[in-house]
Structure formats: C-alpha cells, structure tokens
Amino acid sequence: MKILVADRISPLGVEFLKKQDGFEVVEAYGSSSEELLEHSKDASAIIVRSDSKITADIISSSKKLKAVGRAGVGVDNVDIEAATQAGVIVMNTPGGNTIATAELTFTHMLCGTRPIVRGVNSMNEGLWERKQLKGAELRFKNLAILGLGRIGIEVAKRAKAFEMNVIAYDPYLTEERAKELEIEKVELEEAFVQADYITVHMPLTKDTKDIVDEAAFAKMKDGVRVFNCARGGIIKESALIEAIKSGKVAAAGLDVYEQEPLPEDHAFRGLDNLNLTPHLGASTAEAQESVGVEIAEAIAEVLLGGRIRNAINMPSIDPKDLITLKPYLDLCHRLGSFARQSAQENVSSIHITFWGGIIDFDAVPLTRAVQKGWLAGIAGDDGINDVNAPHKIKALGIKLEVTKSSSVVDYNELIEVKTISVDGSERSVRGTLLGKSNEPRIVEVDDQAIEVRPVDLLLVVRNVDKPGIVGKLGTILGDHNVNIANMSLSRADCGELALSICELDEEPSENVLQLLEAEPDIREARISRQG
C-alpha cells in the first residue's frame, strides 16, 4: 500500500511508516498541484500539513485512497465533502499541538498587555522609551474564551494561574463541566459585554465565520484586548481594523488570517497595538514531532484494519467500546439488509429505534451499521463504509429517524428497523442478541413474533395458515436439492398470513421461487441475503 507524504512531518513519523510491512512510503514535499495529482493516483493514504491541498479532483482520481491524514488540527485544505462521498476517511491530530497553541495564545496576551514588542524594537533602535511604554496587568481581568475545547481549556488553566476571572462561551459546554473547571459559562453576547480580554478557540465553520464582527465589537468594553490563534475568519478582519483604529480595541494579537500568507500590503501591517505572527501555533519542536508520529500511527492503523482515531467525517469508537459494540454492529448491519429486502418498494424513510441497555451507547456507529447493511445489496454501490453510507442514503432521497426509547420491552436490548414506502406501506424487523455468546436473532417481522438466526441465506415465505403448507414447501425445495438447515414459524392472527423463515444451505433458483409462489396458499416466497 502506497502512503504519500505530501508535506514534511517529523522524520520519526516517516520512519515509523517505513518500518511497517506492506507499506511503500513516497515523500513528495513541495509538489505542484499537477504533481500531487499524479502522485496520488495509486495512493492508499495521503499525509499533509497545511501546504498541500487535497481537492475533489485528487480524491476522485485516487481510486485506492482510503484515508487522508492531517498532521495538525485544521482541515481547511482537504475537501471533506468529496472525501465523504468517496468513502475516504479524513483524520487530524487535535491533541498534538494543544500545549504549543495555548502557550502561543498566552504569549500574545502578555505581549498585548505589556508593550514587549515595541520595547524590543525601540531598544534595538538605540532608544530608551521607559516612560512611554506603560502596560497593564492580567490579574483580576475578565478573560472570555470563545470555544472551550482542548486548547481553550489549557488557556483557561494558565489564566487561572495569573488570577484572571475566566468566562467561556461554548454551545457544547455543560454547566457541570464548567463548574468542574471553575469557569463561568455564559452566552455569546454576555461574553462580549463582560470581557476585558477575548480569545477564540473555535473551528472555522459557517456558524463561526465572522462571529466577532462589527456588532460584536460595539457590545464590548472600550479598551478590550482581542486574540486569535485558532483560524482566520472567526474575527472579521475589516471590523477588527476599524475597532483598533477607533480605540475600541486597546491591543490585539493574531497568528491566523483569512488569506495566508498575509499579503504584503494588508491593512494589518503597520497598525499600532497589533502583534502579528505567521501562523506559528504548532511551530514547536515538541508539537511537530508529536503530530507527525500521531498521524503516522493513525494512518497505519486504518490501513491495517485497526481502529480509526480522530476522524473528521465519521465516528471514532474507543477500542474498549468497540469490543462491546461489535456484536450489535453486526446485528444492525443484518437488520438493515433484511429491512431493505423486505420493503421492496421505493422507501421514503427509515426509522431506527433502540430499547434497553443499548440506549446508553452512542447511536451513531449503530445507525451507520444499519445504513451499510441497507446499501450492501444494491447493485453498483461498491465501497460502502461508515464514511459514505449516510451520504448515499441521503442521495437516495431517504429520510432517517433515530429514537432511543425507555419503554419496557421483553428483551434486555432490542433494535427495530422500520421502513415507510412512498405509498405509505410499512415493514419492520426487530432483533436482539441472545445467550452468553451474544448471537444475533431476528425476533419479530412486521409485528409477527418469530425467532431466526439472520444467517447469510434466508427464505422468507408468507402463506395462508392451513395444514399442509410446510409439507409442500419442503417437497418443492427437496425436489430441487435445496436443503433446509433450520425453520422458524409464526402463526397468523385472524385474517393475516403466517410467516415462515428458513435457513438454507443452497440458494434456490428463480424457477423454484416461482414454483413456490404458484401454490395457491403461498402468497410470497423470496430470498433474503444477509452476507
């Protein structure tokens, strides 16, 4: 398997990959976009930092590509949508540069509080500006952290050591977690109003783009200090320029920009009280070694069939959780496959419901397993995986609904996959795990109780509930050398059809199915493939 290292990472990371059996490591640093496209065509994985761009063209032309690894946090240079459609896993290394970025943020805060940069420059010019270079103190000031992820938490720790009052805005931060960190959780507007210092630690998304704009600056205290070592575009650059010029912002520090490298004639250059660094967040020897080794190990693990770490476009499952979830994932896959074949007509929506102890697990990997099972038997849909299954379901125009129910059921855990077709008809299948070995079982089909193993080859028969049907079924299959390994029956309620599901050793021909359906009391006979 070819691994293309498009940007320089730690030599230790490259050396780790070269030591693995079955890997061909190609280092192509500084490649043009055309050269990168050519190098990628037979690559199983690509590793980048921030220089190389992994475009939709590269992804579509790389037929063997399984993963793209970013040695760092931001993945702006990778077309996530194209990768997801192609089933390519995109991973980053969110933990490797945490300390480096937090320390740089605090360096900017200190330089924005005491005029260190001007002092250094003036001393080098032979000046002595002691009286002019008056600063302030961090102690007792209100620091608003926008985005309390790994880096935000590390900044908060350092701020607490400087006796700052820390408040935080993060829509995913719980009150319990805030109390644990001794941080006050606030709404965004409240953060703008209260802050003496503001630092942002969010990803750049459509929701966070320009989140600090003219309206935000208008709410802030006069003399506020603002810092961004996260992503360019979170703070609106034109708004920041005006806020510095007007005196609203006393000092600011930036490590990231909307356009990088920062143009020579950019209005930021030469502004008083604005300190600029050239995207140095992860530029420490320790951070570069850490992210390089981390992404190399993650890529190797994916290509060798192991766990997936820090994926951007799919759920990452902890290895311990995976051991517990594995039999449920298999069950969900088989239920999804059975449900699609049962529905037969055009399906408009899929409803997945979980009961019992399984509701305590993350439903995302289980739901994706159902989606993979649903898609597995569709002709032409090769390469279905956890990455692209949701996209392909959506592309088919099928809506997905997932429910965790606390209602009491007859099993410790129960999973239902219900389909609703465009004509309004509904079909459903329920399954669980039984016994000490956690064997998967289908326990209900269309509200009819039945117990059957969802093995690779099943014959599903619906018939009038009257004597002799089982005998006719066995005779027709036996006459054509199709052996029934096991059979499960479900009696019909008044006016309904009985249900029989047979485990088969051999797949009957279409002619055999036609013979079965030709029997006046057999209304349906179809094969359900679960493999």
PEPEDA-V56003 format. One line per field, one symbol per residue. phi: phi as a letter, one per 40 degrees, with the letter a starting at -180 (. if undefined). burial: # if it has 9 or more other C-alpha atoms within 8 Angstrom, else .. A space follows every 10 residues. Layout:
phi = ???
burial = ???
This chain:
phi = .cbcccbcbd dccccdcccc cgbbbbcbcg cccccccccc dbccabbbbb ccbccccccc cccccbabbb ciccbccbcc ccccccgccb bbbcccbdcd ccccdccccc ccbbcccccc cccccgcbbd ccccbabcdg ccbbbchbcd cdccccdccc ccgccbbaba cbcccccccc cfbccbcccc ccccccbbbb abccbcccdf cbbdcccccc ccgcbbaabb achccccccc dcccccgdbc aaabbbacbb ccdccccccg ccgbcbbcfc dbcbdccccc cccccccccc ccccgccbbf ccbaccbcdc cccccdcccc ccdccccccc cccgccccab bbbbbgcccc cccccccccc cccccdccdg bcgcacccdc ccccccgccb bbbbbcccbc bcbabbbbbb cccgcbbaab aabbgccfcc acbabfgbca baccccbbbb bbaccacgcc cccccccccb fbcccaabbb cccdgbccbb bbcbcbcccc cccccccccc cbcaaacbcb c
burial = .######.## .###.###.. ..#.#..#.. #....##.## ########## .#.###.### ##..###### ####..#.#. .######### ####.##### ######.### #####...#. .##....... ..#....#.. ########.. ######.### ..######## ..#....##. ..####.... ########## ##.#...### ####.##.## #.######## ######..## #.##..#### #######... .......... ..###..... ##....#### ########## ###...##.# ###..##... .#....#### ########## ..#...#### ######.##. ....###### ######.... #..#.##### ####...##. ....#..... ..######## ##...##### ####....## #####..#.# ##.#..#### #####...#. ..##.###.. .###..#### .#....#### #####..#.. .##.###... .####.#### .
